[in-house]
Amino acid sequence: MNILNLLSYKFVDLFNGQLSNVPLTGVNSLVAKIIEFFSFGGSIAVGILLFSLLLKIIPLPLDIYSRTASKKSSLAMERMRPELERLQKQYANNKDLYQQKVMALYKKEGFSQFAACLPTLFTLVFFIVVINAFTQYSTYTKIDTFNQMAEAYSQNVISNTEYVEEKYYILDKDNNIIFVEEGTEGAKKGYFFDESKGDYNALVVKPAQDAAADKYFEISENAKFLWVKNIWIQDLPWKKAFISKEDYLNSTFTYSKGCSTEEVKTGIKNEAVYDILMGSDKLDEVKNKPNGYLILVVLSIGTMLLSQLLMSKTQKAQMELQSVDGMNGQAAQTTKMMTWMLPIMFGFFSFMYTASFSLYLIVSTVFSTLSTLIINKIVEKSFNKKLQKEEEEKFNKRYGHLINKK
């Protein structure tokens, strides 16, 4: 009887097709395609850099409007400073009346303190969409890494014709495997190793593990960025560049799709399979390498702090004059708090999310800071010209007849 266990055949485990992706959809899919397009088949970090710039360019008209309005407001407040300081002294003990007088002055001068609000809200929504898309894309790449490694492992086993045979089989009533001809009803195709040929692990498993390792190196080559070994993992010295078993078993296979979270259905989500796919000696060095050195974390905090200090300087007049309490007012205190809170939040994001997202934060902040400097310079120059023209018109109205007589 052609029964497997009597012939010393070992059924060979293959993993291709068993690990299935949850496909990226909607905005997440669009983000992934844009980043991959801008990577030009090379470093994904280049794609993220260019994508980050694109995300700043798209809302740039609104951003320019917002920053222009903010700078104009600051300059207008400076222009109204003498009158506002007089009102602060006059109504120091009556905050409500002070606010009424200030609003009347704003109306008289055509000043609006809400001009920059709408673009800022749009930017916030944009940020939330991006952080979600980056998170999903990161999870997807981890799953896809295992997909490709499993495929490489399986294909190596299949191509190892010297030791592995392709056979058709069925199960008898006692679950023994019986070899049959192709086309037999109920037949399945499988790959088998004759244990009489030698050691199964040395002849079949090790070459397949090396093939999976080679695929890992091929994938990870495009995920490097300067000192960061893998941009889909945080830039932290205690985080390894290698995807840990814990990550593999827990977070890697949980994927948020729309408003729900669903778990990938897979037949190879277990420690044994992880050990097989990641078992090559070639990967030993990678497993012990730190993924980064906190540099992107520090840069994300530093760039946001610089941006906030610049913004505080721009809004100094509003902070001093918006309230009868001056710099001790609620608005000023809130601005001071945000100056330090936002850098801390960005540092938290860099700790919690991947190096790819930290890279986006830095590029986005630097772009915003530079654009703010340029816009402020242009607006200030234009505003000064306008003031100069108004002063000249006032002078001509008052003394023009005397000049003309001469």
Long-range contacts (C-beta under 8 A, 24 or more apart in sequence): 1-178, 2-178, 2-179, 3-172, 3-176, 3-177, 3-178, 4-169, 4-176, 4-177, 4-178, 4-179, 4-192, 5-176, 5-177, 7-194, 8-194, 8-195, 8-196, 9-177, 9-192, 9-193, 9-194, 9-195, 10-192, 10-193, 10-194, 10-195, 10-200, 11-177, 11-190, 11-191, 11-192, 12-157, 12-164, 12-190, 12-191, 12-192, 12-193, 12-204, 13-276, 14-153, 14-154, 14-157, 14-158, 14-191, 15-150, 15-151, 15-153, 15-154, 15-268, 15-273, 15-276, 15-277, 16-150, 16-151, 16-153, 16-154, 16-155, 18-150, 18-266, 18-267, 18-268, 19-143, 19-146, 19-147, 19-150, 19-264, 19-266, 19-267, 19-268, 19-269, 20-264, 20-265, 20-266, 21-140, 21-143, 21-144, 21-147, 21-264, 22-140, 22-143, 22-255, 22-257, 22-262, 22-264, 24-136, 24-137, 24-140, 25-257, 25-258, 26-258, 27-129, 27-132, 27-133, 28-132, 28-133, 28-136, 28-137, 28-140, 30-133, 31-130, 31-133, 31-134, 31-137, 32-133, 32-137, 32-140, 35-137, 39-222, 42-222, 43-222, 43-224, 43-225, 44-222, 44-223, 44-231, 44-356, 45-223, 45-224, 45-225, 45-228, 45-231, 45-356, 45-359, 48-231, 48-356, 48-359, 48-360, 48-363, 49-359, 49-363, 51-360, 52-359, 52-360, 52-363, 52-364, 52-367, 53-363, 53-367, 55-126, 55-130, 55-360, 55-364, 56-363, 56-364, 56-367, 56-368, 56-371, 59-119, 59-122, 59-123, 59-126, 60-371, 62-118, 62-119, 62-122, 62-123, 63-119, 63-123, 63-368, 63-371, 64-371, 64-375, 65-116, 65-119, 66-115, 66-116, 66-118, 66-119, 66-120, 66-123, 67-116, 67-371, 67-372, 67-375, 67-376, 68-375, 68-379, 69-112, 69-115, 69-116, 70-115, 70-116, 70-314, 70-315, 71-314, 71-375, 71-376, 71-379, 71-380, 71-383, 72-115, 72-379, 72-383, 73-111, 73-112, 73-113, 73-115, 73-116, 73-318, 74-314, 74-315, 74-316, 74-317, 74-318, 75-317, 75-379, 75-380, 75-383, 76-109, 76-111, 77-111, 77-317, 77-318, 77-321, 77-322, 78-317, 79-109, 79-387, 80-105, 80-109, 80-111, 80-321, 81-317, 81-321, 84-321, 85-321, 87-324, 88-321, 88-324, 88-326, 91-324, 92-324, 94-324, 95-323, 95-324, 95-325, 98-323, 98-324, 99-324, 102-322, 113-318, 113-322, 130-360, 131-349, 131-353, 131-357, 132-256, 134-353, 134-354, 134-356, 134-357, 134-360, 135-256, 135-353, 135-357, 136-255, 136-256, 138-232, 138-353, 138-354, 138-356, 138-357, 139-251, 139-252, 139-254, 139-255, 139-256, 140-255, 141-223, 141-232, 142-232, 142-243, 142-247, 142-251, 142-252, 143-252, 143-253, 143-255, 143-264, 145-216, 145-219, 145-243, 146-248, 146-252, 146-277, 148-215, 148-219, 149-212, 149-215, 149-216, 149-277, 150-212, 150-268, 150-277, 151-215, 152-208, 152-211, 152-212, 152-214, 152-215, 153-208, 153-209, 153-211, 153-212, 153-276, 153-277, 154-208, 155-211, 156-207, 156-208, 156-210, 156-211, 156-212, 157-191, 157-204, 157-208, 158-191, 160-203, 160-204, 160-207, 160-208, 163-193, 163-194, 163-197, 163-198, 163-203, 163-204, 164-191, 164-192, 164-193, 164-204, 165-191, 165-192, 165-193, 165-194, 166-190, 166-191, 167-191, 167-192, 205-276, 205-279, 206-280, 209-276, 209-277, 209-279, 209-280, 210-280, 210-282, 212-277, 212-278, 212-280, 213-280, 213-282, 213-283, 214-282, 216-283, 216-286, 217-282, 220-286, 225-355, 225-359, 227-292, 227-293, 227-295, 228-291, 228-292, 228-296, 228-355, 229-286, 229-289, 229-290, 229-291, 229-292, 230-291, 230-355, 231-354, 231-355, 231-356, 231-359, 232-354, 232-355, 232-356, 233-291, 233-354, 233-355, 234-291, 234-292, 234-297, 234-350, 234-351, 234-352, 234-353, 234-354, 234-355, 234-358, 235-291, 235-292, 235-293, 235-294, 235-295, 235-296, 235-297, 235-350, 235-355, 235-358, 236-290, 236-291, 236-292, 236-294, 236-297, 236-351, 237-290, 237-291, 237-292, 237-293, 237-294, 238-290, 239-290, 239-291, 239-292, 240-286, 240-287, 240-288, 240-289, 240-290, 240-291, 241-286, 241-289, 241-290, 241-291, 242-278, 242-283, 242-286, 242-287, 242-289, 245-271, 245-274, 245-275, 245-278, 248-274, 249-274, 291-355, 292-355, 296-350, 296-355, 296-358, 296-359, 296-362, 297-347, 297-350, 297-351, 297-358, 299-358, 299-362, 300-346, 300-347, 300-349, 300-350, 300-358, 300-361, 300-362, 300-365, 301-343, 301-344, 301-346, 301-347, 301-350, 302-343, 303-361, 303-362, 303-365, 303-366, 303-369, 304-342, 304-343, 304-346, 304-361, 304-365, 305-339, 305-340, 305-343, 306-369, 307-365, 307-368, 307-369, 307-372, 308-338, 308-339, 308-340, 308-342, 308-343, 309-339, 310-369, 310-372, 310-373, 311-339, 311-372, 312-336, 312-339, 314-372, 314-376
